[in-house]
């Protein structure tokens, strides 16, 4: 087989965006591999009514390639429902709609190969060798976009899986739930969606929902205009150049910019609790428990006894549940197929890789052989990195770096917010004395 310019491993939204941006770029030969038989975006989290937390204009291509045939608007026109979509006037796009758009692109875009499990990636000193169950590929560059595995806390790893599962497996497991008391652990959007669904009486037999979170309260995503400036190329470029210690601190302070619950979801939960308590509507009670850090769960027959420390008074508290749902997020790990390259990769603060501003993993290899990595550099590159918000811009940057050309014009106007001073505003080496 002829050598390729790029092999993409994993076909989720981010590598799908890269494949869409490469469509029509001359003299770039690529293939994208996926172990699943067809495209599916978090199918086990697709509960009724869940919404996207970002604009549909932040799709696979539009931010840098608005005339592409792979845009969300092109999908809508192709489905003959553009006007109906506009008339529906959704406050936020249904996530099921965006998932259907992504699948539409995956079903029609060339260069995607499903049912291809990558077993090993090696480097022979000149090129990468990608071995699958079916064949092998030789390539100059890689694009890793396999997503992240669910994070399971240590205290949950020995619990029976039919009584304790992650939100990424929710839709398959919810119909199998047996028990009156369900505890949801985690205060972000996925936890909020599960609580809303359970309080709505959608799972037979559930009478009480406990919602535990380490956070100070159940707080909304901050998507106000100036906070949204974190999700712009101007801020991303500044953040990428900061020292690691600064980045860690900023990440903790910017948590609600990317990891809060939608205001509409929180309002719905509150209204469900109100109706159940005061209007005798609904049969599922709720108990909201913020500032609780779970540190142990013991099984006593069919009951799960949860031990949690209260962050307000440091008391240890105990709660009983029949089943647990973990909304505990995801972790960055090195995929097994990358094991032959482990000793060559530099590890950064985000976990398995250290990424530069062009989304290239830093490694002990030739500078013209690139390992592009998506959704694995949140601390290296900023809170936008695991989000959909800038995926079209990121893909365009990768295309430019891959080709060594400005295939996409990524010049930007000066940002609304001056994140760093211009050269004329800096004090240089002088000591600036306070006015006195």
C-alpha positions, 0 to 999 in steps of 0.5 A: 500500500502507498504511504499516506500523509495522514492516518486518523485514529478514531472518528468522533466529532473532532476527527470528523471535523478534521476529515471534513476540513481535508475534503477537497484539499489537494495532494493530501492522502488520508484515511480515518479509522474507527472501531465501531461499525458506524458513527455514534456520538454518545448514544448512551447519553442521548436522553429525551430533551437533552440540549447542546450547550453551544451554538450550532454554528460551531459545527464541524467546519463553519468557523473557518470554512463557511461554504463547506458542504459539511456545515450544519446549515447544509445538513438542514437544507439537505433534510428539507427542514431548514424553515421548520428548524427556524420556526421551532426557535429552540433556545438550544439545539437538541443534542439528538439533532446535532448527533444526526447532523454528525452522522449525516456527515460521517455517512457521506464523507469519503475517506472514513473506514469503520469496523477497523480496530487499531491494534498498534502504532509503531515508528520505524525511524522514518514513518509510522506503521498503523496495524489494524485487524484487517491491514496495515498502513504506512503514514507520515503523520497521525491524528489521534481522536479516540476520546477519553475513557470514563473516570471511575473513582477508586471507591466504585471500581469493585461495586457490581456494574448493574448497581453502579454505572457511569453516565456514558452507559446510562441509556442502556442501563436505566431500564434495568434499574431495580430499586426505589432510591437512586444516587447520582454522583457528580454536579455537572451537566451529565449529572443534572440531565440524569437527575432531571430524567429520574425526577420526571418519573421516567424510570419505573419504581424510582421513588427518591433521587439523591444528588451528591456533588463536591461543588459548593452548589448546583451552579449553571454554565457561565456562557456570558459574553466575556466568559465566552471570550475564553473560547476564541482563538485570541485567548487560546493563543495567549493561554498556550504560551503561559507557564504550566503553573499558571495554566493549572490555576486558571483551569480551576478558576474557569471551571463553570465556563465549561463544566456547569449545568445548563440553566434550563436544566437546573430550572426544570429540576427545581420546578420538578422538586417544587411540584412534587413537594407543594402541588402533589405532582409526580411521585419521585422525591429529590434530595440535593446534597452539594459539598459532599465528597464521597470517599467510600461505598459499602454494599450491605445486601441490596443497599449501597451505603455511601460515606461522604464528607460535608465540605461545610462542617467537615462531618462524615455523613451516610446515605443509603441507595439501591443504585449509583450513577456516576457523573464523574467525567472522563480521564486522559490516558494513552491508548493501548495501541500507542504503547510502542511510542510511550517512551518517545512521548513527552507527558504534559500536565493534561495527562498522556501527552504534551501538546503545542499550540498546533495540537502536536504531541511533543515527542522524540522523533523527526520534526516532520513527523507529527502526532496530532492529538485532539481532546487530550490537552485541556491544561496545555491549551485551555478549557476550549480544548475538549469542547465543540466550540473551536473544533473547526478552527483547531482542524483548520490549524492542523490542516495548515500544519500538516500541509505547511501552507495557509490552506485556511486563513486563520488571521483574526481581528484583535480580541474584544478583551486585551488579554496581554498588553501590547509592546507599547504598554509594557514596562520592559525591565523597569521597576514600576513605582506606585504613585504616592 
